[in-house]
């Protein structure tokens, strides 16, 4: 059973659009590690990802990939939480299969969302399917429990776990240093300085590049290198 902790009003569930920046809908649900509540992970980053069903090749590959890279998520203060539309017993059986045949133990919780209540909260029920099946979505949630990124894949395509780590690195770098990251950025690459907001600020930035330790090819296109001692993925508790 899944309980929504913050969206019920007079027994009517609000269906507000899930957008970046809003507070992630809270819930309590059964999982392979017992009952869990999303808000119990406040203070940590959370990756909440939805698997359309147990025992499928693509979903199995995702669980294995998450498990193999779980130490990288832990370095970044990230809690992994999977959600499935199957029963808790089916989830346990699936994890047992993975352990038995691959030797890989899944140590993060899988939530049983048999009635698609979490799927409805996060607006991930696929409207194009006859049966109530979710799309393959993942939500990156900040320590303050704001939704910071939404990654949507078709049901046929497995998530790119390395890209998810890159997005988390980008978010944590932005929070820590008040910068942006360019296309294809990887930790250690130069970052983008936020564009000036006034004409005078643009002139000042352009004329003070050396003092600001930035390099500009255009007045609004400036970058700098971060100190190599400052690693992305620090335990940032900003939004």
C-alpha positions in Angstrom: 0.0 0.0 0.0 1.2 3.5 -0.9 0.2 6.5 1.1 0.5 10.0 -0.3 1.5 12.3 2.6 1.0 15.7 1.2 -1.4 15.9 -1.8 -4.7 14.8 -0.4 -7.4 17.4 0.2 -10.9 16.2 1.2 -10.0 12.7 -0.1 -9.2 14.1 -3.5 -5.7 13.7 -4.9 -4.4 16.8 -6.6 -2.9 16.3 -10.0 -0.6 19.3 -10.2 1.9 19.1 -13.0 5.3 17.7 -12.0 7.8 20.3 -12.9 11.4 21.2 -12.1 11.8 23.1 -8.8 8.6 21.9 -7.1 8.7 19.8 -3.9 8.7 16.1 -4.7 5.4 14.5 -3.7 5.9 12.6 -0.5 4.7 9.0 0.1 5.1 6.0 2.2 5.2 2.6 0.5 6.2 -1.0 1.0 9.6 -1.9 -0.4 12.1 -4.8 -0.5 13.6 -3.2 2.6 10.3 -2.7 4.5 8.1 0.4 4.6 9.9 3.6 3.5 8.9 7.2 3.2 10.5 9.6 0.7 10.9 12.4 3.3 13.0 10.1 5.5 15.8 10.8 3.0 15.6 14.5 3.4 19.2 15.8 3.6 20.4 13.4 0.9 20.1 13.6 -2.9 17.6 10.9 -4.2 17.3 9.2 -7.6 13.8 7.9 -7.8 13.5 5.7 -10.9 10.5 3.8 -12.2 10.7 0.3 -13.7 7.7 -0.7 -15.9 7.9 -4.3 -14.7 10.0 -7.0 -13.1 11.9 -9.7 -14.9 12.3 -7.7 -18.1 15.7 -7.6 -19.9 16.0 -3.8 -20.0 14.9 -3.3 -16.4 17.2 -6.0 -15.2 20.1 -4.4 -17.0 19.3 -1.1 -15.2 19.2 -2.6 -11.8 22.6 -4.3 -12.4 24.1 -1.0 -13.8 22.8 1.0 -10.7 24.2 -1.7 -8.4 27.6 -1.6 -10.1 27.8 2.2 -9.9 26.2 2.5 -6.5 29.5 3.5 -4.8 29.7 6.5 -7.2 26.2 7.6 -6.1 27.1 7.1 -2.5 30.2 9.4 -3.0 27.7 12.1 -4.1 25.4 11.5 -1.1 22.7 10.0 -3.3 20.1 7.5 -2.2 18.8 5.2 -5.0 15.1 4.2 -4.9 13.5 2.0 -7.5 9.8 1.7 -8.1 8.0 -1.2 -9.9 4.3 -2.0 -10.7 4.7 -5.5 -9.4 4.1 -6.9 -5.9 6.6 -6.9 -3.2 7.0 -10.6 -3.4 7.7 -10.4 -7.1 10.3 -7.6 -6.5 12.0 -9.9 -3.9 11.9 -12.8 -6.4 13.5 -10.6 -9.1 16.3 -9.4 -6.8 16.9 -13.0 -5.7 17.1 -14.1 -9.4 19.7 -11.3 -10.1 21.8 -12.4 -7.1 21.5 -16.1 -8.0 22.5 -15.8 -11.6 24.9 -12.8 -11.6 26.2 -12.6 -8.0 25.1 -9.0 -7.8 23.2 -8.0 -4.7 20.8 -5.1 -5.0 21.1 -3.1 -1.8 18.9 -0.2 -2.5 15.1 -0.5 -2.0 12.5 -1.3 -4.6 9.1 0.0 -4.0 6.0 -2.0 -4.9 3.6 0.3 -6.7 1.0 -2.3 -7.6 -1.9 0.3 -7.9 0.3 2.9 -9.7 -0.2 5.4 -6.9 3.4 6.6 -7.0 3.2 6.6 -10.8 0.2 8.9 -10.7 1.8 11.2 -8.1 4.8 11.6 -10.5 2.6 11.7 -13.6 4.4 8.7 -15.3 1.6 6.5 -16.3 2.0 5.9 -20.0 -1.3 7.2 -21.7 -0.5 5.3 -24.9 -0.7 1.8 -23.4 -3.8 -0.2 -22.9 -2.6 -1.5 -19.6 -1.4 0.8 -16.8 2.3 0.8 -17.5 4.7 3.6 -16.6 7.2 5.2 -18.9 10.9 4.8 -17.9 11.4 8.0 -15.9 13.9 9.0 -13.3 13.7 12.0 -10.9 16.7 13.6 -9.3 15.6 15.1 -6.0 17.7 17.5 -3.9 18.4 17.2 -0.2 15.7 19.8 0.3 13.4 17.5 -1.7 13.0 19.7 -4.7 12.8 18.0 -8.1 16.0 19.1 -9.9 15.9 17.0 -13.0 13.5 14.7 -14.8 14.9 12.1 -17.2 12.4 10.4 -19.5 13.2 7.4 -21.7 11.0 5.2 -23.9 10.2 1.8 -22.4 12.5 0.1 -24.9 15.6 2.1 -24.0 17.6 1.6 -20.8 18.7 4.5 -18.7 22.2 5.9 -19.2 23.5 5.7 -15.6 26.7 7.5 -16.4 24.7 10.4 -17.8 22.7 10.4 -14.5 25.9 10.8 -12.6 27.0 13.6 -14.9 23.7 15.5 -14.3 24.1 15.1 -10.5 27.7 16.3 -10.8 26.5 19.3 -12.8 23.8 20.1 -10.2 26.1 19.9 -7.3 28.7 22.0 -9.0 26.2 24.6 -9.8 25.0 24.7 -6.2 28.5 24.9 -4.8 30.1 27.4 -7.2 27.2 29.3 -8.7 28.2 28.4 -12.2 26.6 26.6 -15.2 28.1 23.6 -17.1 28.3 23.5 -20.9 27.2 20.9 -23.3 29.0 17.6 -22.9 30.7 18.9 -19.7 32.5 16.4 -17.5 34.0 17.0 -14.0 37.4 18.7 -14.4 36.3 20.6 -17.6 35.9 24.4 -17.5 32.5 25.7 -16.3 30.5 28.6 -17.6 30.2 31.9 -15.7 26.6 33.2 -15.5 25.9 35.9 -18.1 25.9 39.5 -17.0 22.5 40.9 -16.2 23.2 44.6 -17.0 25.2 46.5 -19.7 27.6 47.9 -17.1 28.2 44.4 -15.6 28.9 43.1 -19.1 31.6 45.8 -19.7 33.1 45.3 -16.2 33.3 41.5 -16.7 34.8 41.9 -20.2 37.5 44.3 -18.9 38.3 42.3 -15.7 38.8 38.8 -17.1 42.3 38.4 -15.6 41.3 39.6 -12.2 38.1 37.4 -12.2 40.2 34.4 -13.5 37.8 33.9 -16.4 38.2 33.8 -20.2 35.5 35.2 -22.5 35.2 34.7 -26.2 32.0 36.8 -26.2 30.7 39.1 -23.4 28.1 36.6 -22.5 30.2 33.5 -23.1 32.8 33.2 -20.4 34.3 30.2 -18.6 36.7 29.4 -15.9 38.4 26.4 -14.3 37.5 25.2 -10.8 40.1 24.4 -8.2 40.9 20.7 -8.7 40.6 20.2 -5.0 36.9 21.0 -5.1 35.2 17.9 -6.3 31.7 17.7 -7.7 29.3 15.6 -5.7 30.0 17.2 -2.3 27.3 16.9 0.3 25.5 20.0 -0.8 22.2 20.8 1.0 21.0 23.6 -1.2 17.9 23.3 -3.4 
